[in-house]
Amino acid sequence: MCFDLDSRPPIAPIAGGALDSSELVLEAEDGNRFRAFRARAANPSGAGILILPDVRGLHPYYEELALRFAENGVDALAIDYFGRSAGLGRRGDDFEHMPHVNQVTWAALSADIRAAAGHLRMQDERRVEALFSVGFCYGGRLAFLSATLGLDLAGAIGFYGVPVGAGRSDIPAPADLAASMTNPILGLFGAADQAIPPGSIAEFDDALSRAGVEHRFVSYDGAPHSFFDRKAADFADASSQAWAETLTFVRGHTPSPVAGG
């Protein structure tokens, strides 16, 4: 599991930074209905971000992360993966997510990601001008792959997404599809992550370079997989730096600079 069940993002709240938040039900092109959580910025910058969770789907961790983005001027939408198999209800800590993960396909995930991206772009008189994706672990791989879906993204950010090798179900390797990626990539990794050795990152780096895709990779010394966790005080510096990298990337690829942060 990427995080402990009671983990939360390692980001201090900004009072008054989020205008509002709400739970939503979205519908994909194949008719699937799935749960999502949206947070709107009180001072919107023109940036919006689609949050792709780890294998647990729409856990409270990602709802809180959406609020942290909104407090920094970025409208955010976090989505669930399991509408097809687990329905629309909220789930407790006893939810057995892996049987549902194993039923998800890349085609299904692509449909859900497209629906979520469309929602972010079309709402509130289309105030999102620059759309990004961000994902963690399982979702980090998906964030990299979102660059292949023709979504006109301003950028994609993957936290410790495995970039090479076989994935769960039929989810392809990002390095294998580098030539199809159409937006800048930011990859954030833990240098002590045994699941993603330096060679894997180098292979993805080389593939993106050959494809001419703008990208930046950062590895944090001593940080393990899933270091971005409020409870992991030993990795507070890496988490703070990764959050700063994320906001800098968003600001740098948004026509109007993101406020605050």
C-alpha positions as CSV (number, residue, x, y, z in Angstrom):
1,M,0.0,0.0,0.0
2,C,1.3,3.4,-0.8
3,F,0.1,5.2,2.3
4,D,-1.1,4.3,5.8
5,L,-4.9,4.4,6.0
6,D,-4.9,7.6,8.2
7,S,-2.2,9.5,6.2
8,R,-2.8,12.9,4.9
9,P,-0.8,15.2,2.5
10,P,2.2,16.9,4.2
11,I,1.0,20.4,3.3
12,A,-0.2,23.1,5.7
13,P,-3.7,24.4,5.0
14,I,-4.1,28.0,3.8
15,A,-7.1,29.6,5.5
16,G,-9.6,31.0,3.0
17,G,-7.7,29.7,0.0
18,A,-10.4,27.3,-1.2
19,L,-13.7,28.7,-2.3
20,D,-15.7,25.5,-1.9
21,S,-15.6,21.7,-2.4
22,S,-18.1,19.1,-3.3
23,E,-18.5,15.4,-4.1
24,L,-19.6,14.7,-7.7
25,V,-20.7,11.8,-9.9
26,L,-19.2,11.9,-13.4
27,E,-20.0,9.8,-16.4
28,A,-17.5,8.4,-18.9
29,E,-18.0,7.9,-22.6
30,D,-18.8,4.2,-22.0
31,G,-21.6,5.1,-19.6
32,N,-19.6,4.3,-16.4
33,R,-20.5,6.5,-13.5
34,F,-17.8,7.2,-10.9
35,R,-17.3,9.3,-7.8
36,A,-15.1,12.4,-7.8
37,F,-14.2,15.2,-5.4
38,R,-13.7,18.8,-6.6
39,A,-12.2,21.8,-4.9
40,R,-12.3,25.3,-6.3
41,A,-9.8,28.0,-5.7
42,A,-11.0,31.3,-4.1
43,N,-8.4,33.1,-6.3
44,P,-8.3,31.0,-9.5
45,S,-5.1,31.3,-11.6
46,G,-6.4,29.6,-14.7
47,A,-4.8,26.3,-13.7
48,G,-6.7,23.1,-13.0
49,I,-5.3,19.7,-12.0
50,L,-6.7,16.2,-12.2
51,I,-5.6,14.0,-9.3
52,L,-5.0,10.3,-9.9
53,P,-4.9,8.4,-6.7
54,D,-3.0,5.3,-5.7
55,V,-4.5,1.8,-5.7
56,R,-7.1,2.8,-3.0
57,G,-9.0,5.0,-5.4
58,L,-10.6,8.1,-4.0
59,H,-9.3,8.0,-0.4
60,P,-9.7,11.0,1.9
61,Y,-5.9,11.7,1.4
62,Y,-6.7,12.8,-2.2
63,E,-9.8,14.9,-1.2
64,E,-7.5,16.8,1.2
65,L,-4.9,17.2,-1.5
66,A,-7.5,18.7,-3.8
67,L,-8.1,21.3,-1.1
68,R,-4.4,22.1,-0.8
69,F,-4.2,22.7,-4.6
70,A,-7.3,24.9,-4.5
71,E,-5.7,27.0,-1.6
72,N,-2.8,27.6,-4.0
73,G,-5.0,28.9,-6.8
74,V,-5.4,25.6,-8.7
75,D,-8.9,24.1,-9.2
76,A,-8.6,20.4,-8.5
77,L,-10.6,17.2,-9.2
78,A,-9.7,13.8,-7.6
79,I,-11.3,10.7,-9.1
80,D,-12.2,7.2,-8.1
81,Y,-11.3,4.2,-10.3
82,F,-13.8,1.6,-9.2
83,G,-17.3,2.8,-10.3
84,R,-17.6,-0.2,-12.6
85,S,-17.0,-2.8,-9.9
86,A,-17.6,-1.1,-6.5
87,G,-20.3,1.4,-7.2
88,L,-20.6,5.0,-6.1
89,G,-20.7,4.8,-2.3
90,R,-17.9,6.0,0.1
91,R,-15.8,3.2,1.4
92,G,-14.2,2.6,4.7
93,D,-10.7,1.5,5.7
94,D,-11.8,-2.1,5.4
95,F,-12.4,-1.9,1.7
96,E,-10.5,-4.6,-0.2
97,H,-9.2,-2.6,-3.1
98,M,-7.0,-5.0,-4.9
99,P,-9.8,-7.2,-6.4
100,H,-11.1,-4.0,-8.0
101,V,-7.7,-2.8,-9.1
102,N,-7.3,-6.1,-10.9
103,Q,-10.5,-5.6,-12.9
104,V,-9.6,-2.1,-14.2
105,T,-8.4,-1.8,-17.8
106,W,-6.4,0.9,-19.5
107,A,-9.4,1.6,-21.8
108,A,-11.7,2.1,-18.8
109,L,-9.2,4.3,-17.0
110,S,-8.7,6.3,-20.2
111,A,-12.4,6.9,-20.5
112,D,-12.7,8.1,-16.9
113,I,-9.6,10.4,-17.2
114,R,-11.1,11.9,-20.4
115,A,-14.4,12.5,-18.6
116,A,-12.7,14.1,-15.6
117,A,-10.5,16.3,-17.8
118,G,-13.6,17.5,-19.7
119,H,-15.4,18.3,-16.5
120,L,-12.6,20.5,-15.2
121,R,-12.3,22.3,-18.5
122,M,-16.0,23.0,-19.0
123,Q,-17.2,24.1,-15.5
124,D,-17.4,27.6,-14.2
125,E,-17.4,29.3,-17.6
126,R,-14.3,27.4,-18.6
127,R,-12.0,29.2,-16.1
128,V,-9.4,26.4,-16.3
129,E,-7.1,27.5,-19.1
130,A,-4.1,25.2,-18.3
131,L,-5.0,21.6,-17.3
132,F,-2.5,19.3,-15.5
133,S,-2.6,15.8,-14.2
134,V,-0.8,14.5,-11.0
135,G,-0.7,11.0,-9.7
136,F,0.8,8.9,-7.0
137,C,2.3,5.4,-7.4
138,Y,-0.4,3.6,-9.4
139,G,-1.7,7.0,-10.3
140,G,1.8,8.3,-11.0
141,R,2.1,5.8,-13.9
142,L,-1.4,6.9,-15.0
143,A,-0.3,10.6,-14.9
144,F,2.6,9.9,-17.2
145,L,0.3,8.0,-19.5
146,S,-2.3,10.8,-19.5
147,A,0.1,12.6,-21.8
148,T,-0.8,10.2,-24.5
149,L,-4.6,10.7,-24.5
150,G,-4.8,13.8,-26.6
151,L,-6.1,15.9,-23.7
152,D,-4.0,19.0,-24.6
153,L,-2.6,19.0,-21.1
154,A,-0.2,21.7,-20.0
155,G,1.8,19.1,-18.0
156,A,1.7,15.8,-16.2
157,I,3.3,15.2,-12.8
158,G,4.1,11.7,-11.5
159,F,5.0,11.0,-7.9
160,Y,6.9,7.6,-7.8
161,G,5.0,6.2,-10.8
162,V,6.8,3.1,-12.2
163,P,7.8,4.2,-15.7
164,V,9.0,0.9,-17.2
165,G,8.0,-2.8,-17.3
166,A,4.6,-4.5,-17.0
167,G,1.9,-2.8,-15.1
168,R,-1.3,-4.1,-13.4
169,S,-3.9,-5.4,-15.9
170,D,-3.1,-4.1,-19.3
171,I,-1.7,-0.6,-18.3
172,P,1.2,0.1,-20.6
173,A,4.7,1.3,-19.6
174,P,5.1,5.1,-19.9
175,A,8.6,4.6,-21.4
176,D,7.2,2.5,-24.2
177,L,4.8,5.3,-25.2
178,A,7.2,8.3,-24.8
179,A,6.9,9.1,-28.5
180,S,3.1,9.6,-28.1
181,M,3.4,12.1,-25.2
182,T,2.4,15.6,-26.1
183,N,3.0,17.6,-23.0
184,P,5.8,18.4,-20.5
185,I,6.5,15.7,-17.8
186,L,7.6,16.2,-14.2
187,G,8.7,13.0,-12.4
188,L,9.4,13.0,-8.6
189,F,11.0,10.0,-7.1
190,G,12.6,8.7,-3.9
191,A,16.2,7.8,-4.4
192,A,15.8,4.9,-1.9
193,D,12.7,3.6,-3.6
194,Q,13.4,-0.1,-4.3
195,A,10.5,-0.4,-6.6
196,I,11.9,2.2,-9.0
197,P,15.7,1.9,-9.3
198,P,17.8,4.5,-11.0
199,G,18.0,2.4,-14.1
200,S,14.3,2.6,-14.6
201,I,14.3,6.4,-14.3
202,A,17.2,6.6,-16.7
203,E,15.3,4.4,-19.3
204,F,12.3,6.8,-19.1
205,D,14.6,9.8,-19.3
206,D,16.3,8.5,-22.4
207,A,12.9,7.6,-24.0
208,L,11.6,11.1,-23.4
209,S,14.8,12.7,-24.7
210,R,14.7,10.7,-27.9
211,A,11.1,11.7,-28.4
212,G,11.8,15.4,-27.8
213,V,9.4,15.6,-24.8
214,E,10.2,18.4,-22.3
215,H,10.8,16.8,-18.9
216,R,12.4,17.1,-15.5
217,F,13.1,14.3,-13.0
218,V,14.0,14.8,-9.4
219,S,15.1,12.1,-7.0
220,Y,15.3,12.8,-3.3
221,D,18.2,11.3,-1.4
222,G,17.2,8.8,1.2
223,A,13.5,9.1,0.4
224,P,11.5,5.8,-0.1
225,H,8.5,5.0,-2.1
226,S,5.5,7.1,-0.9
227,F,7.6,9.6,0.9
228,F,4.9,12.3,0.4
229,D,3.1,11.6,3.7
230,R,2.5,14.0,6.6
231,K,3.2,11.3,9.1
232,A,6.6,10.5,7.6
233,A,8.5,13.2,9.5
234,D,11.8,11.7,8.4
235,F,11.0,12.8,4.9
236,A,9.5,16.2,5.6
237,D,12.3,18.0,3.6
238,A,11.7,15.8,0.5
239,S,8.0,16.3,0.8
240,S,8.4,20.1,1.1
241,Q,10.7,20.2,-1.9
242,A,8.4,18.0,-4.0
243,W,5.4,20.2,-3.3
244,A,7.5,23.2,-4.2
245,E,8.6,21.5,-7.5
246,T,4.9,20.7,-8.2
247,L,3.7,24.3,-7.8
248,T,6.7,25.7,-9.7
249,F,5.9,23.3,-12.6
250,V,2.3,24.3,-12.6
251,R,3.1,28.0,-12.4
252,G,5.7,27.7,-15.1
253,H,3.2,26.1,-17.6
254,T,0.2,28.3,-16.8
255,P,-0.4,31.5,-18.7
256,S,-1.2,33.5,-15.6
257,P,1.1,32.7,-12.6
258,V,-0.4,30.7,-9.8
259,A,-1.0,32.8,-6.7
260,G,0.4,31.9,-3.3
261,G,2.3,28.8,-2.3
